[in-house]
Amino acid sequence: MERFSNDNVTTGYNDLGATNAAVEATKNIVGAATRNMDPERLREATEALSSAKAQLESARNSATGVDEAFLQRCEVTLQKCEQQLNAAKI
Protein backbone atom coordinates (compact mmCIF):
# COMPACT_ATOMS: atom_id res chain seq x y z
CA MET A 1 0.00 0.00 0.00
CA GLU A 2 1.39 3.38 -1.01
CA ARG A 3 1.27 6.19 1.54
CA PHE A 4 0.61 9.80 0.63
CA SER A 5 3.41 12.17 1.59
CA ASN A 6 3.04 15.94 1.65
CA ASP A 7 6.77 16.62 2.11
CA ASN A 8 6.93 18.46 -1.19
CA VAL A 9 3.69 20.42 -0.82
CA THR A 10 4.23 24.16 -0.67
CA THR A 11 1.53 26.53 0.50
CA GLY A 12 1.49 30.19 1.44
CA TYR A 13 1.14 29.16 5.06
CA ASN A 14 4.32 27.07 4.83
CA ASP A 15 6.20 30.04 3.36
CA LEU A 16 4.93 32.38 6.08
CA GLY A 17 5.77 29.91 8.83
CA ALA A 18 9.25 29.37 7.43
CA THR A 19 9.73 33.12 7.08
CA ASN A 20 8.63 33.73 10.65
CA ALA A 21 11.00 31.02 11.91
CA ALA A 22 13.89 32.43 9.86
CA VAL A 23 13.31 35.99 11.10
CA GLU A 24 13.03 34.91 14.75
CA ALA A 25 16.16 32.76 14.48
CA THR A 26 18.06 35.61 12.85
CA LYS A 27 17.04 38.00 15.63
CA ASN A 28 18.41 35.58 18.20
CA ILE A 29 21.61 34.82 16.30
CA VAL A 30 22.37 38.49 15.62
CA GLY A 31 21.67 39.38 19.25
CA ALA A 32 24.01 36.68 20.55
CA ALA A 33 26.72 37.52 18.02
CA THR A 34 26.69 41.23 18.78
CA ARG A 35 26.78 40.61 22.52
CA ASN A 36 29.94 38.51 22.47
CA MET A 37 31.52 40.00 19.30
CA ASP A 38 33.11 36.68 18.34
CA PRO A 39 34.16 36.89 14.65
CA GLU A 40 32.83 33.40 13.91
CA ARG A 41 29.45 34.23 15.46
CA LEU A 42 29.29 37.48 13.49
CA ARG A 43 29.95 35.51 10.30
CA GLU A 44 27.19 33.05 11.21
CA ALA A 45 24.84 35.96 11.93
CA THR A 46 25.63 37.44 8.51
CA GLU A 47 24.79 34.10 6.88
CA ALA A 48 21.57 33.80 8.89
CA LEU A 49 20.55 37.30 7.83
CA SER A 50 21.20 36.47 4.19
CA SER A 51 19.19 33.26 4.47
CA ALA A 52 16.29 35.03 6.18
CA LYS A 53 16.24 37.68 3.46
CA ALA A 54 16.07 34.96 0.81
CA GLN A 55 13.22 33.26 2.69
CA LEU A 56 11.38 36.59 2.94
CA GLU A 57 11.78 37.12 -0.81
CA SER A 58 10.42 33.63 -1.46
CA ALA A 59 7.41 34.32 0.75
CA ARG A 60 6.84 37.64 -1.00
CA ASN A 61 6.81 35.91 -4.36
CA SER A 62 4.02 33.58 -3.24
CA ALA A 63 2.14 36.13 -1.11
CA THR A 64 -1.58 36.63 -1.51
CA GLY A 65 -1.76 40.29 -0.53
CA VAL A 66 -3.42 39.42 2.77
CA ASP A 67 0.06 38.69 4.10
CA GLU A 68 1.55 42.11 3.31
CA ALA A 69 1.45 43.49 6.86
CA PHE A 70 3.22 40.39 8.16
CA LEU A 71 5.84 40.58 5.42
CA GLN A 72 6.40 44.27 6.13
CA ARG A 73 7.02 43.51 9.83
CA CYS A 74 9.50 40.80 8.87
CA GLU A 75 11.30 43.20 6.55
CA VAL A 76 11.56 45.87 9.26
CA THR A 77 12.88 43.30 11.74
CA LEU A 78 15.54 42.13 9.28
CA GLN A 79 16.54 45.73 8.57
CA LYS A 80 17.04 46.29 12.30
CA CYS A 81 19.10 43.09 12.51
CA GLU A 82 21.24 44.26 9.61
CA GLN A 83 21.80 47.66 11.22
CA GLN A 84 22.76 46.01 14.52
CA LEU A 85 25.14 43.65 12.77
CA ASN A 86 26.73 46.41 10.71
CA ALA A 87 27.23 48.54 13.81
CA ALA A 88 28.96 45.62 15.53
CA LYS A 89 31.34 45.14 12.62
CA ILE A 90 32.64 48.71 12.73
C-alpha positions in Angstrom: 0.0 0.0 0.0 1.4 3.4 -1.0 1.3 6.2 1.5 0.6 9.8 0.6 3.4 12.2 1.6 3.0 15.9 1.6 6.8 16.6 2.1 6.9 18.5 -1.2 3.7 20.4 -0.8 4.2 24.2 -0.7 1.5 26.5 0.5 1.5 30.2 1.4 1.1 29.2 5.1 4.3 27.1 4.8 6.2 30.0 3.4 4.9 32.4 6.1 5.8 29.9 8.8 9.2 29.4 7.4 9.7 33.1 7.1 8.6 33.7 10.7 11.0 31.0 11.9 13.9 32.4 9.9 13.3 36.0 11.1 13.0 34.9 14.7 16.2 32.8 14.5 18.1 35.6 12.8 17.0 38.0 15.6 18.4 35.6 18.2 21.6 34.8 16.3 22.4 38.5 15.6 21.7 39.4 19.3 24.0 36.7 20.6 26.7 37.5 18.0 26.7 41.2 18.8 26.8 40.6 22.5 29.9 38.5 22.5 31.5 40.0 19.3 33.1 36.7 18.3 34.2 36.9 14.7 32.8 33.4 13.9 29.4 34.2 15.5 29.3 37.5 13.5 29.9 35.5 10.3 27.2 33.1 11.2 24.8 36.0 11.9 25.6 37.4 8.5 24.8 34.1 6.9 21.6 33.8 8.9 20.6 37.3 7.8 21.2 36.5 4.2 19.2 33.3 4.5 16.3 35.0 6.2 16.2 37.7 3.5 16.1 35.0 0.8 13.2 33.3 2.7 11.4 36.6 2.9 11.8 37.1 -0.8 10.4 33.6 -1.5 7.4 34.3 0.7 6.8 37.6 -1.0 6.8 35.9 -4.4 4.0 33.6 -3.2 2.1 36.1 -1.1 -1.6 36.6 -1.5 -1.8 40.3 -0.5 -3.4 39.4 2.8 0.1 38.7 4.1 1.5 42.1 3.3 1.4 43.5 6.9 3.2 40.4 8.2 5.8 40.6 5.4 6.4 44.3 6.1 7.0 43.5 9.8 9.5 40.8 8.9 11.3 43.2 6.5 11.6 45.9 9.3 12.9 43.3 11.7 15.5 42.1 9.3 16.5 45.7 8.6 17.0 46.3 12.3 19.1 43.1 12.5 21.2 44.3 9.6 21.8 47.7 11.2 22.8 46.0 14.5 25.1 43.6 12.8 26.7 46.4 10.7 27.2 48.5 13.8 29.0 45.6 15.5 31.3 45.1 12.6 32.6 48.7 12.7 
